[in-house]
């Protein structure tokens, strides 16, 4: 079965941290770029971070640079997003994406005091 399953979302106070994880089927994980996107209420979905298959190349939205880190474990077919110094404007549904055109179901991240 081809799928992406996210986990790790939740409610956190401003300045806090969360780690999102995405478990992927091998057929949509191996050899491709993996990304994390997010969509806040009333806004378009936006790219947060991406990582090449070898993990050497990464890219980040300007709004998260220095705070978020994307990583992947090719042995486990997982891609993670470590989010530090979270801000209320980071509140959104976060989606895992495979460049084979597959999306996860999303996980809610809420940053609020």
N, C-alpha and C positions, 0 to 999 in steps of 0.2 A: 504494500500500500504506500502510495506516494503522499508524504505529509510532513508538515513542520508543526511542532508543538512547543509553544512558549510557556515559560513559568517564571515566577519570581516577582511578579508585580505586587503592588500593595499601596498602603498609605504610609507616608513618611513625612517627618517634619522638615521644614526648610533647613538646608545645611546637612541633611542626612544622606545616607547612601542606600542604594539597592543594587542587586546584581540580577540581571535577567539572563535566562538560559533558553536556548532553542535546540531541541533535539530533532534531527532530520533523518529521513530515509536516505540510505546511501546513494541511491540513483539520482537524487537531486542535490546532493551535497558535494560529492567528489568531483574535483576538477573545475569548480566554478566559484565565482565571487559570491559571498554571502553578505547580506545587508540587514541593518535594522532601520525601520522607518517608524514614524509616529504621526498620529493624527489627533489634534486637539479639537474640541467642539467648535463647529462653525468654521474650521480651517481645512485647507487641503493637506493631504498626506505629504510628508516631507522626509527626505533622506536624512538620517541621523549619523550613520557610520557604515562603512563598508570595509571588507577585508578580502584580499586575494586568497587563492587556494593555499599557497605556500605560507601565507601569513606575513609575508615581507611587506606588502603594500597595504596601507590603510588610508582611509580618508574620512574626514569628519565635517559635519556642519559647523560653521563658524560659531554658532551659539553654544556648542558643547565642547569645543576644543579646550583641552587642559582639564576637563572635568570628567569626561567619559572615555572609556577604553574598550575597544572591541578586540576579541580574541577568539580563536577557534582551536578545537582539538580534533584533528583529522582521524585519529584512531577511534574516537567515540562518536564522530559525526555530530558534534555540537558546536555552537557558536554562542558566545556570551557577550553581554554588554555590562560592564561595571560602570555604575553611575555614582559619582561623588559630588559633594557640594550642590545638592539638588535645590532647584528654585521652583517657586509656584508655577512659573511659565513652562516648566518641564512636564506639567500635568498633561497626560494624553494617553491614548491607547497605543501601545508599542507593538509593531509587527515585525516578525522575522520574514525574510525574503530570500529566495534562491534565484539566481540569474537564469535558472531553467524555467522561470515564470510561475513559481509556486509561492503562495503566501500562507503564513500561519493564521490562526484565528484571532490573535491579538491578546495582549494582557494589559490591564489597566494599571497605570502609575498615577498616583495622586500625591501631590506635594502640598501640604497644608498644615498650619498650626492649629 
